[in-house]
Amino acid sequence: MRIGIAGAGRIGAYHAATLKGLPVVDEVVLADALPEAASRVAGELRLEAVPDVEALLDAGLDGLVIASPTTTHDAMIRAGVAAGVPTFCEKPVAAELSSALALAQLERSTSVPIHIGFQRRFDAGYMRARQAVVDGELGFVHTVRATTLDTAPPPEEYIKVSGGLFRDCSIHDFDIIRFVTGSEVRTAYAVGANKGEPYIGGAGDIDTGSGVFVLEDDTVVTFSATRHNAYGHDVRMEVHGSTGDIAVGLDDTLALVSAEPGVAFPAGPTVRSFMDRFLPAYQRELATFVEVVRGERPSPCTVYDGLQAQRMAEACDLSRREGRVVPLAEIPDVEPAS
Ligand SMILES: NC(=O)c1ccc[n+]([C@@H]2O[C@H](COP(=O)([O-])OP(=O)(O)OC[C@H]3O[C@@H](n4cnc5c(N)ncnc54)[C@H](O)[C@@H]3O)[C@@H](O)[C@H]2O)c1
């Protein structure tokens, strides 16, 4: 199998190494807007590089992995689908809600599978939490808390095209809230502030945000995110039910110090980045994409799923700017697939 990667930056280089390690993948081909970036990563990993994305799509691919900036996802997904190549695209689906809506329509009209990259769906802890909900282990779920605290902000160039904290970072929590609870959002309320890097505020963005969702099944969900948690990359979820509780990310790597006397938990060391935290999840995610490419299963995370997470981000941004509770029904949607 021959897989192409568009974008050889942070996550593109990481996915290249993961794909190279999958036994069913014979060849990985890289392209980047900066040909030297593709050549460098290809050189380091002993893979093939081509000069541009056009050449990549002409390279006889079985599958395409899009790891270029969010602002390019719309055009890249369209190019992959037009070439008839099963396409994996990193989150979020697109920079603009209008693009995500149009791509969800495109997904309806094509037989080419599109898989959106929310790796938490393949993380052992989140999968266990989902199973606990499905199996009724927790009774009825009333409260969920979701957290993503990053060690340090990405560079200014990334922030400018990221879509903002909710669309770029919290969107992982938004997707996994739907995945674990199996419920959609009814209302959103969110706030945010910026006490760190001036370039984040300068881009109209926030470095710290938090919010509350009420789900269609009346579960109350809180989420929080920051770009400034130097002690460790802290990604967690707590699911509380009438008869049980379960926590994702509650192990010795937890980036917290107990204030209780004599308590040695968590013993550390903390995780530094999403790459350390989610390596097995990324491996399972791309192995699953390979199964999609082989026609062995449908996309496990569709554009429709990506659109729903994006609508949650959109509602949070609107809520933050207007200081009010936003019903998700205000945010444009497509009909769910029948
Ligand atoms: N799932 C995750 O955990 C995760 C983690 C990090 C990033 N991401 C997503 O992956 C995407 C890339 O993020 P990153 O951190 O790797 O960014 P990055 O800036 O490190 O890398 C992006 C690369 O794409 C290249 N590029 C720019 N325009 C291009 C184009 N038109 N065609 C081909 N290549 C182009 C750039 O030169 C750069 O090498 C973003 O959408 C981001 O949201 C997902």
The ligand as a Tripos MOL2 file, in Angstrom:
@<TRIPOS>MOLECULE
LIG
   44    48     1     0     0
SMALL
NO_CHARGES

@<TRIPOS>ATOM
      1 N1         -4.7160   15.4150   15.9780 N.am      1 LIG1
      2 C1         -3.8360   16.1240   16.6350 C.2       1 LIG1
      3 O1         -3.5580   15.8680   17.7950 O.2       1 LIG1
      4 C2         -3.1210   17.2430   15.9460 C.ar      1 LIG1
      5 C3         -1.9270   17.7180   16.4870 C.ar      1 LIG1
      6 C4         -1.2590   18.7510   15.8270 C.ar      1 LIG1
      7 C5         -1.7900   19.3030   14.6850 C.ar      1 LIG1
      8 N2         -2.9810   18.8350   14.2120 N.ar      1 LIG1
      9 C6         -3.5660   19.4380   12.9880 C.3       1 LIG1
     10 O2         -2.6930   19.1420   11.9100 O.3       1 LIG1
     11 C7         -2.6060   20.2670   11.0360 C.3       1 LIG1
     12 C8         -1.1340   20.6700   10.8930 C.3       1 LIG1
     13 O3         -0.6390   21.0250   12.1540 O.3       1 LIG1
     14 P1          0.9410   21.0610   12.4550 P.3       1 LIG1
     15 O4          1.0470   21.3240   13.8950 O.co2     1 LIG1
     16 O5          1.6130   19.8710   11.8880 O.co2     1 LIG1
     17 O6          1.3560   22.3720   11.6400 O.3       1 LIG1
     18 P2          2.8110   22.7730   11.1200 P.3       1 LIG1
     19 O7          2.7270   24.2400   10.8560 O.co2     1 LIG1
     20 O8          3.8650   22.2250   12.0110 O.co2     1 LIG1
     21 O9          2.9630   21.9850    9.7180 O.3       1 LIG1
     22 C9          2.1940   22.2690    8.5930 C.3       1 LIG1
     23 C10         3.0160   21.9220    7.3580 C.3       1 LIG1
     24 O10         2.1660   22.0590    6.2130 O.3       1 LIG1
     25 C11         2.9100   22.7550    5.1940 C.3       1 LIG1
     26 N3          1.9600   23.3930    4.2830 N.ar      1 LIG1
     27 C12         1.4170   24.6460    4.3610 C.ar      1 LIG1
     28 N4          0.5580   24.8290    3.3410 N.ar      1 LIG1
     29 C13         0.5930   23.6970    2.6040 C.ar      1 LIG1
     30 C14        -0.0610   23.3060    1.4160 C.ar      1 LIG1
     31 N5         -0.9400   24.1070    0.7940 N.pl3     1 LIG1
     32 N6          0.2350   22.0820    0.9090 N.ar      1 LIG1
     33 C15         1.1060   21.2540    1.5330 C.ar      1 LIG1
     34 N7          1.7450   21.5760    2.6670 N.ar      1 LIG1
     35 C16         1.4920   22.7900    3.1940 C.ar      1 LIG1
     36 C17         3.8070   23.7210    5.9460 C.3       1 LIG1
     37 O11         4.9050   24.1320    5.1440 O.3       1 LIG1
     38 C18         4.2210   22.8640    7.1450 C.3       1 LIG1
     39 O12         5.3780   22.1040    6.8780 O.3       1 LIG1
     40 C19        -3.5090   21.3530   11.6240 C.3       1 LIG1
     41 O13        -4.7370   21.3150   10.9790 O.3       1 LIG1
     42 C20        -3.6680   20.9450   13.0780 C.3       1 LIG1
     43 O14        -4.9260   21.3270   13.6210 O.3       1 LIG1
     44 C21        -3.6240   17.8060   14.7950 C.ar      1 LIG1
@<TRIPOS>BOND
     1     1     2 1
     2     2     3 2
     3     2     4 1
     4     4     5 ar
     5     4    44 ar
     6     5     6 ar
     7     6     7 ar
     8     7     8 ar
     9     8     9 1
    10     8    44 ar
    11     9    10 1
    12     9    42 1
    13    10    11 1
    14    11    12 1
    15    11    40 1
    16    12    13 1
    17    13    14 1
    18    14    15 2
    19    14    16 1
    20    14    17 1
    21    17    18 1
    22    18    19 2
    23    18    20 1
    24    18    21 1
    25    21    22 1
    26    22    23 1
    27    23    24 1
    28    23    38 1
    29    24    25 1
    30    25    26 1
    31    25    36 1
    32    26    27 ar
    33    26    35 ar
    34    27    28 ar
    35    28    29 ar
    36    29    30 ar
    37    29    35 ar
    38    30    31 1
    39    30    32 ar
    40    32    33 ar
    41    33    34 ar
    42    34    35 ar
    43    36    37 1
    44    36    38 1
    45    38    39 1
    46    40    41 1
    47    40    42 1
    48    42    43 1
@<TRIPOS>SUBSTRUCTURE
     1 LIG1         1 GROUP 0 **** ****
